């Protein structure tokens, strides 16, 4: 009898259709310390943020792995299990391989109804099997070809301690014979980001033309062009074939809601002036595509990249804190739907990198100068990046904090011990008066992350010193470090949540002394003096005046 694997690929965090995620990529030559850095924000209004852990394991021959569609729990089928799988923490494995994704959909007729592997399950299967980025590309695409690709179009970030790639993939157009698809698998192209450059993708295919004879820097399905010809999508010369324009034709939403996020990253860090591309990012000029990657004007740090994930277009023409939609407290968020109609015209809200519906996000850091047990760090946070702190988890870890684990609460089950619900509580409160509460939250998370960067350096040194003595002891130490620091952050953030409520209750702000202690009225240790009333921004007050005329005007 065939044995079945106990470990199944299931939903790590509840997901609906994507079209909402962002990946930033920094090659080792573009980072300040030589790390390869990849970020990912898993954005969905039904996504619950947890940190998943797949322990390394061995399986007997004949073991089968059941596959459930990521985010939907729909059983798709089963595939052969590998004889050995690697330890995986979140979206990074023990060999410092990182995988992230953003969905772009593409042509709806390119969907395989019989496929067994979807993009989500392929990500975590690949992480359990690949020791390098190139091997990951091969595993991901070969499994899709063998078992069928059950998803729409995807951009996949795949990196290791030396290289970073973007893989773009979509199912072949199905050909149904006797009720079954005989044209399973996927067409795809993968481009290596040159060392010293940065790149990004955000729910829009970005690889256009690509080299056809440069396997060191570009890999692709043998029929990626011929399939486009067969399906009537392309009839030009091979050298002119554009993957993105063929399988993911641009529209206004792609540029304004997706590519604008990439533009914001490039605009902040690119050596090249990105101002001319505003027409593209605003959705006005689809013929002015941005480059796939750019050279940065400075080398980026972990902190630079983490803070970019908190971007709301500040300081650009799309700045979400400046228009009247920000309300009276400069809130850089817009509640869904993104589009709205007024006076017979359709308008759209901006969609920034940081967004309220994030389930979890990360900055994955691969460091080639360290042994794999020490080099891989998965900086992880739950909920909105703008108000949530990262905690470092070494990818050799054999366990994760209970505050982040799968099963501790859900989107319809509040848990007082869940980091997701705790960060969500703080975010909801910050949204009420973002220019006051949000600013204090950000100051706190910046301070926390600066301390953790120093603590990680100390942990690295201690682990490296012990490496020659006992590799297993190093794994135990770094696991303990990761869990203890995550637990401590939960306790810190729990106290912070209560402090914010006391300080900012009912739209006012209690006064504090230089040490941060609340000021009392001098006659009681529990009664404060009259609080500060911050009020609203001048822009908002003027808007109220315009809207109400003289109705609110004080009569002298």
LINWO-V629463 format. One record per pair of residues at least 12 apart in sequence whose C-alpha atoms are under 6 Angstrom apart, sorted by sequence separation. I is the first residue (numbers start at 0). J is the second residue. D is the distance in Angstrom with one decimal. If there is no record, write none. Layout:
<<I:J:D> <I:J:D>>
This chain:
<<24:36:5.9> <65:77:4.2> <154:166:5.7> <319:331:4.6> <364:376:5.2> <378:390:5.3> <24:37:4.7> <64:77:5.2> <154:167:4.5> <171:184:5.9> <378:391:4.3> <23:37:5.6> <64:78:5.2> <125:139:5.9> <153:167:5.7> <170:184:5.9> <171:185:4.8> <363:377:4.6> <377:391:5.8> <402:416:5.7> <23:38:5.1> <63:78:5.6> <64:79:6.0> <153:168:5.5> <170:185:4.0> <171:186:5.9> <363:378:5.9> <377:392:5.1> <402:417:4.7> <403:418:5.9> <22:38:5.1> <63:79:4.7> <64:80:5.3> <152:168:5.7> <169:185:5.5> <362:378:5.1> <376:392:5.6> <402:418:5.3> <22:39:4.6> <63:80:5.1> <152:169:4.4> <169:186:5.7> <361:378:5.4> <376:393:4.5> <21:39:5.6> <62:80:5.5> <151:169:5.8> <168:186:5.8> <361:379:4.5> <375:393:5.8> <376:394:5.8> <21:40:5.4> <168:187:4.2> <375:394:5.4> <20:40:5.3> <167:187:5.5> <360:380:5.5> <20:41:5.4> <167:188:5.5> <259:280:4.4> <359:380:5.7> <509:530:4.8> <20:42:5.3> <148:170:5.6> <166:188:5.8> <258:280:5.9> <359:381:4.1> <508:530:5.5> <19:42:5.2> <166:189:4.1> <358:381:5.8> <359:382:5.3> <372:395:5.2> <508:531:5.0> <58:82:4.9> <165:189:5.5> <270:294:5.8> <358:382:4.8> <507:531:5.8> <57:82:5.6> <132:157:5.7> <165:190:5.5> <191:216:5.0> <255:280:5.4> <269:294:5.8> <270:295:4.9> <357:382:4.9> <507:532:4.9> <57:83:4.5> <132:158:5.0> <164:190:5.6> <190:216:5.9> <254:280:5.3> <255:281:4.9> <269:295:4.2> <270:296:4.1> <357:383:5.1> <56:83:5.7> <132:159:5.3> <164:191:4.3> <190:217:4.6> <255:282:5.0> <268:295:5.2> <269:296:5.5> <56:84:5.3> <131:159:5.8> <163:191:5.9> <164:192:5.6> <189:217:5.6> <254:282:4.9> <268:296:5.9> <355:383:5.2> <55:84:5.2> <163:192:5.7> <189:218:5.1> <354:383:5.9> <55:85:4.4> <188:218:5.8> <189:219:6.0> <14:45:5.5> <55:86:4.2> <115:146:5.5> <117:148:5.6> <188:219:4.1> <251:282:4.9> <353:384:5.7> <13:45:5.7> <14:46:4.5> <54:86:4.6> <115:147:5.7> <116:148:5.4> <117:149:4.4> <187:219:5.6> <208:240:5.6> <353:385:6.0> <13:46:4.1> <53:86:5.7> <114:147:4.1> <116:149:5.6> <117:150:5.1> <187:220:5.4> <208:241:4.4> <12:46:5.3> <13:47:5.2> <53:87:4.9> <92:126:5.9> <114:148:5.2> <186:220:5.5> <207:241:4.1> <12:47:4.6> <52:87:5.6> <96:131:5.9> <114:149:4.7> <207:242:5.1> <387:422:5.9> <12:48:5.5> <52:88:4.8> <94:130:5.5> <147:183:4.9> <148:184:5.4> <207:243:5.1> <147:184:4.4> <186:223:5.0> <206:243:5.5> <51:89:5.0> <111:149:5.6> <205:243:5.8> <381:419:5.2> <50:89:5.6> <76:115:5.3> <204:243:5.1> <75:115:4.8> <144:184:3.8> <311:351:5.0> <386:426:5.8> <143:184:5.3> <85:127:4.6> <310:352:5.6> <84:127:4.8> <310:353:5.6> <84:128:5.5> <308:352:5.9> <309:353:4.9> <308:353:5.9> <104:151:4.8> <105:152:5.3> <104:152:4.4> <103:152:5.3> <69:119:5.0> <103:153:5.6> <203:253:6.0> <69:120:6.0> <102:153:4.5> <101:153:5.9> <101:154:5.4> <100:154:5.6> <100:155:4.4> <202:257:5.7> <14:70:4.2> <99:155:5.7> <100:156:5.9> <201:257:5.2> <388:444:5.1> <13:70:5.2> <99:156:4.9> <4:62:5.8> <7:65:5.7> <8:66:5.6> <9:67:5.7> <98:156:5.4> <3:62:5.1> <4:63:5.6> <10:69:5.1> <98:157:4.7> <1:61:5.8> <2:62:4.8> <3:63:4.7> <4:64:5.2> <10:70:5.2> <39:99:5.9> <97:157:5.7> <110:170:5.8> <97:158:5.1> <109:170:5.5> <96:158:5.7> <109:171:5.8> <111:173:5.7> <199:261:5.7> <96:159:4.4> <109:172:4.3> <95:159:5.5> <425:496:5.9> <309:384:5.3> <309:385:4.6> <20:101:5.2> <396:478:4.3> <400:482:4.9> <399:482:5.7> <18:102:5.3> <17:102:5.7> <392:481:4.8> <260:351:5.9> <260:352:5.8> <198:292:4.5> <256:350:5.2> <197:292:5.6> <390:485:5.9> <197:293:5.6> <196:293:5.5> <196:294:4.5> <103:202:4.4> <101:201:5.8> <102:202:4.9> <103:203:4.9> <101:202:4.9> <330:433:5.3> <328:432:5.3> <328:433:5.7> <329:434:5.7> <328:434:5.5> <8:120:5.8> <35:160:5.9> <105:246:5.7> <105:247:4.5> <28:194:5.2> <29:195:4.2> <28:195:3.9> <29:196:5.6> <26:194:5.5> <26:195:5.9> <26:196:6.0> <25:197:4.6> <24:197:5.6> <24:198:5.0> <24:199:5.6> <23:199:4.4> <22:199:5.5> <22:200:5.5> <21:201:4.5> <20:201:5.9> <18:202:5.3> <160:365:4.7> <160:366:5.5> <160:367:4.9> <328:535:5.9> <327:535:4.6> <327:536:5.2> <327:539:5.0> <31:298:4.8> <30:298:4.8> <31:299:5.3> <29:298:5.0> <30:299:4.6> <31:300:5.2> <30:300:5.8> <95:365:5.4> <94:371:5.6> <95:375:4.9> <93:394:5.3> <92:394:5.9> <93:395:5.3> <88:394:5.5> <48:358:4.3> <47:358:5.1> <48:359:4.7> <44:356:5.0> <46:358:4.9> <43:356:5.3> <42:356:5.5> <43:357:5.9> <42:357:4.0> <41:357:5.6> <42:358:5.8> <41:358:5.6> <41:359:5.4> <41:360:5.8> <40:360:4.2> <39:360:5.4> <39:361:5.5> <38:361:5.5> <38:362:4.4> <37:362:5.8> <37:363:5.3> <36:363:5.6> <36:364:4.9> <35:364:5.9> <35:365:5.1> <34:365:5.5> <34:366:4.8> <48:381:5.3> <50:403:5.4> <49:403:5.0> <50:404:5.5> <49:404:5.5> <49:405:5.4> <47:410:5.6> <48:419:5.7>>
